[in-house]
Amino acid sequence: MFSKRNLVAYAIAFLFILVLNFALPRMMPGDPLMAIYGDEALIAMTPELKAQLVERFALDKPLWQQFGAYFLALFQGKLGYSYYYNAPVLSVILGRLPWTLLLVGTSLVLSTMLGIILGIESGWRRGSRTDRAMLAGLMSLNGFPDFFLGMLLLIAFGVTLGIFPLAGALTPYSGLSGLALVMDILRHLFLPVAALTLAHLANGYLLTRNTMITVLKEPYMLTAKAKGLSQRVLKYRHAGRNSMLPVVTQTGIWMGRVVTGALFVELVFAYPGVGYLTYEALLARDYPIIQGVFLMVAISVLVANFLIDLSYPKLDPRVSYAY
Amino acid sequence: MNKKVLNLVPKLLIPAVIVSLLIFPSCPAGTPEISSYTIADSTGDWGYPSPYAHYSRGPGYTRMSFIFETLVWKDTSGFIPQLAKEWEYDEEENAYIFRLRNNVTWHDGTKFTADDVVFTFGYTQQHLFQWVDSSIVKSAEAIDEYTVKLYLSKPYAPFFQDVAGTQPIMPRHIWESIEEPEKFAAPETVIGTGPYTLADYSKEHGTYLYRAYADYYLGKPFVDEIKFVKISAEMIPAALKEGSVSAGDIPPEVVSEMEKAGLAVITAPVAWNAKMMINHQKEPLSSKQFRQALAYAIDRESLVQITQRGYALAGSPGMMPPTSDWYNPDTPQYEYDPAKAKQLLEGLEYKLEDGYFTKDDRLLEMELLTTSDFKEVGQFVKQQLEEVGIKIDFRTMEAKTVDAKVGAWDFDLSIYGHGALYDPAFLKKWITDEDFKSARYTSNETLNQLLEAQLTEMDIEKRKGLVFQIQEVYAEDLPALTLYYPKWYWAHDGTVNLFYTMDGMAFGVPIPMNRLSFVK
């Protein structure tokens, strides 16, 4: 099922990412300490502290020893220290992560499910008026970047109609609790999720529809039909399941970008996620945070890939014999 | 991350919001309630508002200043008593004697005394406070329970601005046991003497909740609750209009729209400048006449109209903005005069051939280096300099690269901006400091002496004279050229009388969030 060779490939990829993450700040122009600690280092650092940091990062030692120190710190869960936030990088990122997961997770589930269902229905009715309308509609939606859709939604439903809030993930200091608080969070979630879902819906839809059309021509579909199975079973169990493979791949790729995938949408809605954090870190030139986010993105791409590799044989056992 | 796309988001959103505001009239601002006042901020999180944990930016200090107070403070017209009710300067001993109020309590009920002031100045010797140079106060001594004497290490003219009006006084009974103040953000580190106490702070959401301190010595503040909430910059005008926030900074384009909606708009005395850095260490820019030719060649008035859509003041070559009390109206201005620029270049033996100057058959060509923030300004400057015959190779680069190149003197011209233009103490920092953001110009002895002298001149009128001279000499030498000062605007619902503090709050924070607006 899952070969040793695969594991080795993952290990190499992981190591490569670590090396890159280690090398980048040291390759930047100027003092590596400045690159590691960002602009704040200029303001906040006393000479004693500087000496202490040089020692901690082994910056006065040969490169391989520096890498050793970096590697060791990483395995103790130390992603570095942000001088801007005056806090460890890991805790800053973890504070934002739940909101990103909520936002991106919800829209990922919604856009994938809707995409698959619409794709199946559309492919089943290939050439009909419904199919053509859906195809044209979703294709044009696909042309909009997510942040642009977000802006349109925000201006229409937030600014003009005033139905949805203008910013944030919840109403600050509203005194809400329990169900009212959940409703408040959902109200704030609605527009950004809608923007992300609409923008990414077309991908799943197009992939499913295309595969569906191919699958419908397969001889086993004729057999199934001849067995007298109901239309629903034909459509979803026989044709649908077999059309899902590319969507799973695509969702997997998207999942890898969960951490920063919503950057622009978070920016438009001032949503307190990791994407927004990345943007702020770029503006403040807070390199430790940027590096931390980079590492997390890389790791989540690896994990997503790993999960796809695991789920493939379940969807299509033939993949196991593909080597 | 693609920076172009990043920049695109606000760029698209601002016009979109403006258009939508124009097309769809929204409901008028709701009836304001003084029980709660909400301030919008596009960044949100500025750190835990204790003296050591807030982020080293003006808004971080502002959030702290609602809780912690200084010996003196400022309002619209200048310094006023705060924790100290009166003071005098002892010239012989170079010391300030502050007589403190005797009815001040810390938020935990403990009495505030001279001992806390002595402690604060001692503590900052061990643990540097980010905004105050701890070497200025040599030692502090309590004369009695409510009198304190601060000995200065040297005469220091901006003492009120930089020290007495900036250093928050901290309670001894809490801080004496704190060893690592930067890493310590517990509720007891936000016990101050100010009109407000911190009820909540959320790093993720970028929100703050303050409650009025009932026993405040100037009377309980009339706004019960102050909230700082995070809203993207583009949405602040819409939030102000719908009444969900009471105050916030706004882009200049929506000023008239806000006024029409019945909101009050205030504008700050300019506090920030964009300037052209000139590599005065390198030929031909090392020549004063050459640098003056550059100044004559750039029409700073048109620059403001074209690149800043008119929402800025044209730069004064003396760096000090014309809105300042310290501004010298006789500073050489180098009014736009391309003919004069050409004449100066010809005086330096350059010859005009096919539209460009040459010398010894070599084209007069220089590189202009900026970050993408100054792309439009850079384009404008390039065009203007090329019009008089200086070929410009204009490049935008990533900020760190620009900084590194400027820092290493590996550039010809660059454009860059900085704030802190209030107290003239900044002049020394931006002219002679060894920082890449400074002009690093130390070759004029007269200028150096003037810069030193104004720092130690305790007589205000005499100091003003020195500052006037500095502007003249600096503008004459032109080691860098201030191009413009952008204008900033805030809109608010009028329930609280917000104002811009004279010369900025404390060391010069140009934000109209003076805690005094909420008291009395």
Interface residues (C-beta under 8 A of the other chain):
Chain A: M28 P29 G30 A35 E40 I43 A44 T46 Y84 Y85 N86 A87 V92 G95 R96 W99 F147 F148 M151 L154 I155 G158 V159 T160 G162 L166 A167 G168 A169 L170 P172 Y173 T260 L263 F264 L267 V268 F269 A270 P272 T278 Y279 E280 L282 R285
Chain B: M1 K3 V5 L6 V9 L12 L13 A16 V17 S20 L21 F24 S26 C27 S42 T43 G44 D45 G47 A53 Y55 S56 L128 Q130 E182 K183 D200 S202 K203 E204 H205 G206 T207 L209 E225 K227 V229 K230 I231 S232 M235 A238 A239 E242 S244 A399 K400 T401 D403 A404 K405 G407
